[in-house]
Structure formats: C-alpha cells, structure tokens
Amino acid sequence: MQAFINNAKTAVLLGALMGLFVAVGGAIGQEYLWIGLIFGGLVNLIAYFFSDKIAIAAMRGRELDEQSGGDLYRMVDRLRRRAGLPMPRVYLCPHQAPNAFATGRNPRHAAVAFTQGAIDLLDPAELEGVAAHELAHIKNRDTLISTVAAMIAGTLAFIAQYGFFFMLGRRGSSGGNPLVMFGAIILGAIGAALIRAMISRTREYQADRIGAEIAGSPYGLMSALEKLDNYSKRIPLHQPNPAQNNLFIVEPLAGGGRTLTDLFATHPPTHKRLEALAKLA
C-alpha cells in the first residue's frame, strides 16, 4: 500500500513539474509554451531513469563489491535479506562530513551510499542502524520520489538563478510582463523547496521505525542520529547540488534553533526523531 501511495505521489510530482515548466514558459512568452512542455518532459524522463546516477555522481561515489566493501558490504547484505530486499549497490563517497543516503527508482535498481566520514565516526551498531534506515527507504519505495524531488528542486533553482537574467534581457522586447515572469520564477523555486521538505519530513519517521525493526533495535540508529546531527553542524558536506539534501539521513549543515528557515528544512528535528525512536525502545 505504501509503495502504491509513493508511486502516486511521484506521478503527481512529475505532473506538477511539467505544469510548472509550461507555466513558466507561458509567463516568459506565449511562444515559449512548447519549449516549456518539451523541456519539462525531458527533465521528467531524466528524473525517472537517471536521477539516482546523477545523485551518486554528484557525491563522487565509488561502488563497492564483496571484496572491496568488506564488513560494510556484508552488513548491508545481511540486513537486506532480513528486510526481504534485493541486494542494492553499495557506494563509498570520499567526504569527511558523516552522512548516508539511498537512491534508485525501485528496489531492483537501488543503491545505498555512505560517506567516509560516517564510516570513520560510527561504530558497527550505529552503522547498522543507518544502513537499516536507508534500506527502509528502499523498502517503502521512498527513493524514487526523493531523487525526483531533489532533481526538481535543483532544476527549479537553476531556473530561479538564471531565469532572472534572461528576464532582464527581454524587458525591452514584446515578451511577457517582467513582474509576472519574476513571480513565476520565485514561486517555482519556493514551491519546489516546500514540496521537497514536506515529502522528506513525513517519511523520515517511518524509515526510522522500519529501520529499527530491520536492525532489531532502535538504539544503534538513535546513537547514530545524535552523532550525525552533531557533526553535520560542524563539518560541511561539499557537494555541487544542495538540492539533494533531502536524500541524506540527516540534513547537511543543519542548524540549531527554531527559525523561519525550518519551513524549508528537508528533515524533521533530530530530537523529535529520537523521541519517536525512544517510544519503540
């Protein structure tokens, strides 16, 4: 049932993306409607079939096998059997910021990735909790909608960044109203951030719960979340696409305190996740 719901959400998200591209094209000028439609369709295809590869490439992930992956690979293999999943591809990313993420359009085309910082920081029980959390995302088919949302957010951030300059270049032409174009660009970028945040937040609690079941205990994940949250505030994650933040187990460079920017946070507060896990314990 959860898989059906997530697939439906993905379809809605891709449809909304198509509509947004058409709307932005129309705001720039009527002759750009078809360009928006074609570009939106192209981005949809890329998001569905290649968003996982783009996410891995952006993090410079190196694929591990049974020989090169050692204990990490065998741990993922053991946990995925317990979860009843096909073996995902396992990647190691050369970043000192400790974090992990899962990606892929379905369980048969899934991958889990860990940063070098996470391998160095976490003990085996904590690392197992993190891996189980990511496998829970795969089991729930969260990974497709996460990677699609990340790609949509990145694409619209690109539009917001460069569309303004394009708009200025057309002010003297017979194109659309500059205020309308500016509003479409800004609303598109804000809408993408809000959608991405809402999608990620609601599913992290469920992935924590199912991950604790896969691992057999919530304690490893609880300890890992505390460490990861603490270190994520001190060690920056250098990646070219911050729109991918919703993929990670904790938000990179997450700050403390309650501010207006919490509206755009891709994860629920860690202390609330720990409270939910403590109830399972």
Secondary structure, DSSP 4 states (H G I P E B T S, - for coil): -HHHHHHHHHHHHHHHHHHHHHHHHHHH-GGGHHHHHHHHHHHHHHHHHHHHHHHHHHTT-EEE-HHHHHHHHHHHHHHHHHHT-PPPEEEEE--SS--EEEEESSGGGEEEEEEHHHHHH--HHHHHHHHHHHHHHHHTTHHHHHHHHHHHHHHHHHHHHHHHHHHHHTTTTTSS-HHHHHHHHHHHHHHHHHHHHHHHHHHHHHHHHHHHHHHT-SHHHHHHHHHHHHHHTTS----S-GGGGGGBSS-TTPPPS--GGGGG-SS--HHHHHHHHHHH-
